[in-house]
Amino acid sequence: MAKIPLSPYSLMFAPMEGITDEYYRNVIHELYPQWDTYSCDFLRVPNTNPYPQKHIEKHYGNQTLKNPLLKEKTIYQILTSPGAYTAETVQSISLLGIKWLDLNLGCPSKTVCKNKGGSYLLSEIDELEKIIKIIRENFAGTFSCKIRVGYKDDQNFLNILKMLENNGVDIIKIHARTRDQLYKGVANWDYVKKAVQSVNIPVVGNGDIWSTQDIERYFDYTNCHSIMLARSALKTPWLARLYKNQEIDSPQLRIKEIINYFTRFYQETHKQQNLVESSRIKRLKSVSRYIFEELPNSAQIKKEFLLSKSFSEQIERLQQAQQLISS
Ligand SMILES: Cc1cc2nc3c(=O)[nH]c(=O)nc-3n(C[C@H](O)[C@H](O)[C@H](O)COP(=O)(O)O)c2cc1C
């Protein structure tokens, strides 16, 4: 088996389009370095002309690429389709000297699937195989695929796993739902367990893992190599620390972390060119979707936070909530 840059039992911060840009990743790395990897959201491989190198560097983050530790802890994702400039794009990405390239085979978006990208490719295994071969030929580092268990149904699931393994994919990450399920129901952990038994490469489990207890149960049940978290990482960005240090979450800890995290993220958004105050507030709101859930009176705290027009107002409201929680 090829040497992969991932220790067993790693916790991986999942890619999230619109959220995990490098400004956000910087904050996560600074406050919660217990995450073993971070992920860039997908770079869409173009159909018309290959991207200039500068475009690729900007998407993945100029600061990230200049910082050896961040560069190494980051996973760089692409999303492609038949006929796109996959070879050229992967060759350009290789020039960046990155260690780990990931192919997005999970995106359920209608537009993406109409263009035969993302999870659509799970329904066309021959076309997918051609793409996998192109990427493998042009990228020498760790190559992972982030899949769902199928497009309309799970009939191809085991064939897809085998095909990926046979074509030199190093790691398979599984969001255990079909594309048509979108986010409905609960991700079925059995698929990940089955995948672990079926292939000889590391399998990373993903989908509906919300707490430290879930993480423990998931490792025990599926025997997967590592776990990737998206919405729970948004809800509890300090989750990897809780798990690794065996810390217990509490409302007091939660509200303290939230204030600290929002303050740091607000500062970081200042570095984004042309981002006016209202857009900075919008970015904060975009990462707040799940974060208040475990707090007493959470609906009221969330409402007041979302109605606040300035950062100072947001923080003031949160500090009032903190006083109530601590009293
Ligand atoms: C807002 C948002 C954006 C996402 N963007 C991406 C993306 O760019 N690439 C990707 O592979 N998955 C993306 N996903 C899927 C997640 O990485 C993950 O597979 C999915 O949310 C299931 O995991 P969870 O239950 O831990 O949230 C996104 C999910 C969310 C909620």
The ligand as a MOL file (V3000), in Angstrom:
LIG
                    3D

  0  0  0     0  0            999 V3000
M  V30 BEGIN CTAB
M  V30 COUNTS 31 33 0 0 0
M  V30 BEGIN ATOM
M  V30 1 C -22.5260 24.1260 2.9380 0
M  V30 2 C -21.8990 22.8430 2.4380 0
M  V30 3 C -21.0140 22.8850 1.3580 0
M  V30 4 C -20.4140 21.7080 0.8890 0
M  V30 5 N -19.4680 21.7760 -0.1040 0
M  V30 6 C -18.7780 20.6550 -0.4610 0
M  V30 7 C -17.6690 20.7090 -1.3720 0
M  V30 8 O -17.2700 21.7730 -1.8630 0
M  V30 9 N -17.0650 19.5290 -1.6770 0
M  V30 10 C -17.4620 18.3330 -1.1500 0
M  V30 11 O -16.8720 17.2930 -1.4560 0
M  V30 12 N -18.4940 18.2560 -0.2820 0
M  V30 13 C -19.1340 19.3880 0.0850 0
M  V30 14 N -20.1500 19.3000 1.0140 0
M  V30 15 C -20.5030 17.9750 1.6030 0
M  V30 16 C -19.7720 17.7400 2.9360 0
M  V30 17 O -18.3740 17.7840 2.7990 0
M  V30 18 C -20.1990 16.3970 3.5560 0
M  V30 19 O -19.8390 15.3550 2.6940 0
M  V30 20 C -21.6940 16.3080 3.8470 0
M  V30 21 O -22.1750 17.5170 4.4130 0
M  V30 22 C -22.0300 15.1580 4.8140 0
M  V30 23 O -21.2920 15.2710 6.0060 0
M  V30 24 P -21.9150 15.8530 7.3850 0
M  V30 25 O -23.0810 15.0060 7.7530 0
M  V30 26 O -20.7590 15.7740 8.3530 0
M  V30 27 O -22.3610 17.2590 7.1150 0
M  V30 28 C -20.7600 20.4600 1.4830 0
M  V30 29 C -21.6840 20.4250 2.5410 0
M  V30 30 C -22.2430 21.5910 3.0320 0
M  V30 31 C -23.1940 21.5150 4.2130 0
M  V30 END ATOM
M  V30 BEGIN BOND
M  V30 1 1 1 2
M  V30 2 1 2 3
M  V30 3 2 2 30
M  V30 4 2 3 4
M  V30 5 1 4 5
M  V30 6 1 4 28
M  V30 7 2 5 6
M  V30 8 1 6 7
M  V30 9 1 6 13
M  V30 10 2 7 8
M  V30 11 1 7 9
M  V30 12 1 9 10
M  V30 13 2 10 11
M  V30 14 1 10 12
M  V30 15 2 12 13
M  V30 16 1 13 14
M  V30 17 1 14 15
M  V30 18 1 14 28
M  V30 19 1 15 16
M  V30 20 1 16 17
M  V30 21 1 16 18
M  V30 22 1 18 19
M  V30 23 1 18 20
M  V30 24 1 20 21
M  V30 25 1 20 22
M  V30 26 1 22 23
M  V30 27 1 23 24
M  V30 28 2 24 25
M  V30 29 1 24 26
M  V30 30 1 24 27
M  V30 31 2 28 29
M  V30 32 1 29 30
M  V30 33 1 30 31
M  V30 END BOND
M  V30 END CTAB
M  END
